[in-house]
Amino acid sequence: MLFPHGSDAALNAVLLNTAGGMTGGDAFTVQAAAEAGARLTLTTQAAERIYGAVDPLPATLTTQLTAAAGARIDWLPQETIFFDRGALRRKLHVDLASDATLLMVEPLVFGRATMGETVNHAVFSDDVRVWRNGELVFADAVRLQGDVDAVLKGSAAGQGCIAMASLLYAGYDAEAFLRPLQVMMPATGGVSLIREGVLFARILAPDSFDLRRAMVPVIRHLLGGPLPKTWML
């Protein structure tokens, strides 16, 4: 991990994968906690790459975040980019105190459009769960398997978009962000207050550049300031 100097009160932490990506059989675990009253911003040095798997086992990434009373965690990894025959099983579980705050962004890209790449076979499963004071307040599960490019061309899936992001804001002031974010959403995005104190958005885009262009203003608004320096448009 790297800890660049920042101009705000948050501790900025950058995860660095010296392998440059993940492939079949790799297993990574991330655990981080913000103690009472603290603010922790977690991001990655670059996009994570899920390479074609030779090993029949998928790569696994398990992340456990905890925010104590009055704390805030901003989970802002850069894109996870799938290559053909990539396989990943991912879990993100978050435990929040009653007055803690979470901002979560998870961007996904299935093939690099500018390189003419398509993902004709991949395995991806995602499990995101957030608890507040021991009560489950958010759960989201995604599973893609087989010809992902064909699936994403479907009208009920991506309508041809290969890049997508999930954004979650859990905090007492979530409702105040609803109208501003609705105005910021592109035609291929949507945002809802799914319950008191929990705001969720999903954005689709034809490539990673267009996805960033749609995401960055939204994230900046929810952060109340600039994104980590590793994020560049």
Secondary structure, 3 states (H helix, E strand, C coil): CECCCCCCCCEEEEECCCCCCECCCCEEEEEEEECCCCEEEEEECCCEEECECCCCCCEEEEEEEEECCCCEEEEECCCEEECCCEEEEEEEEEEECCCCEEEEEEEEEECCHHHCCCCCCEEEEEEEEEEECCEEEEEEEEEEEECHHHHHCCCCCCCCCCEEEEEEEECCCHHHHHHHHHHHCCCCEEEEEEECCEEEEEEEECCHHHHHHHHHHHHHHHHCCCCCCCCCC
